[in-house]
Amino acid sequence: SLASTAIACFTRGLDLKKETEDVLCPANCPLWQFYVFGDGVYASLSSICGAAIHSGVITNAGGAVRVQTLPGQENYSAVNANGIQSQVLTRWASSFSVTRTKNTALEAVGRSVSTARPSTGKRPKKPLDKKAGNKDCKADIAFLIDGSYNIGQRRFNLQKNFVGKVAVMLGIGTEGPHVGVVQASEHPKIEFYLKNFTAAKEVLFAIKELGFRGGNSNTGKALKHTAQKFFSLENGARKGIPKIIVVFLDGWPSDDIEEAGIVAREFGVNVFIVSVAKPTTEELGMVQDIAFVDKAVCRNNGFFSYQMPTWFGTTKYVKPLVQKLCSHEQMLCSKTCYNSVNIGFLIDGSSSVGDSNFRLVLEFISNVAKAFEISDIGSKIAAVQFTYDQRTEFSFTDYTTKEKVLSAIRNIRYMSGGTATGDAISFTTRNVFGPMKDGPNKNFLVVLTDGQSYDDVRGPAAAAQKAGITVFSVGVAWAPLDDLKDMASEPRESHTFFTREFTGLEQMVPDIIRGICKDFLDSKQ
């Protein structure tokens, strides 16, 4: 067979140029790196190695794969196979199939011809609508440039040239990428925001005009400031579009960057680090934290860090960086616990609760819900009240704004009756979480009860967890600790809460939110 090209875990079908190509997948790719759309025939947006593992051609130990380009199609299906969950895609312009390379040349040709007519290669380029920009590159980007004494005036100017070239190649436009610039030195300075310019010409001019500030390279301080302040809606950030910070670093930061990295991830920002002139062996002693790159980037998987030896002759580094910034589906930090969870509340409406305490329960639920970004593409909230009976107060798809959810919570009427918690968990798993089963969000159930259940809670709670729902149990007054522990997900200690009085619920709000976020992050690692 022909020589195989070695590819990366996240190389996509559309990154290959030939009709049929033999490639080598690396070993031990983290499975969360794979975005795969379809089954058998994969949208060219899919990771090749992911598709190959999904279809059983290779295992996670890597190996040789033959990739055959196919025409686009509609309705790529979602199938869970070999540890990879492929996703649905309505349509895409081209596809590919994967087969083993060893002596299966004939079989591969036979198969691809029978599934579809091979595409005829080049399509004529569509003229780019100048104002709209590159619509295929959806990103809101802050370039965090180094304005410290480390870099000095001369290299600062070379850095500006490089950033200008990247900005032009991105294809800035009203419907394409938007960019802004922040200068890091002693104190960060936002030079211009996303909303200030929507044409590459204007951005280039603004970059040329930037003055060098000098001072320590307090990159951590600048990164934290940018993550918190730069991407507000009033400063031009767009809903549902990945937020990216590209940090340029000449040498190393003078301050701690780890906390800034954590803040950026919490805010759903994807941090890239472009390091130029890495510290030499002699210089390492002066670096506060040698692993500064790994701690600041979105994920320490090699995708988010980028190295250039010097600021001279950087033109060849422009395109690969732009390709990374436009890989929408690699932006793993856009999803945060605040915008990617479904939280169902199961509320005890038994007669022992009483009217005024029931209000305190609703207040508790509101305060938890308030912390999340509720929208049609974001987090979702549902509520079920139970006695011996269950009543769905509202489901995940009923309300898609925070105001409507909070108002629906306020309007819940107290039922009063017995306590069948086990039945209620089964009802909620089936009717409220059932329809969300294949959605992108992670599922959480918060059970609130003030007493002993008349039925078994252990079986229904285990079934809920098996269905992918993380359960938090919140007990008040006479709720037995054994019941609460039996319902809660592992580790039980951190998923079980108890307070003697209903007034104690208020203090638990931050802990529940933190617990949900911790589980969300753990599930992504």
Disulfide bonds with the S-S distance in Angstrom:
Cys9-Cys29 2.08
Cys25-Cys49 2.23
Cys137-Cys326 2.13
Cys298-Cys333 2.11
Cys337-Cys517 1.83
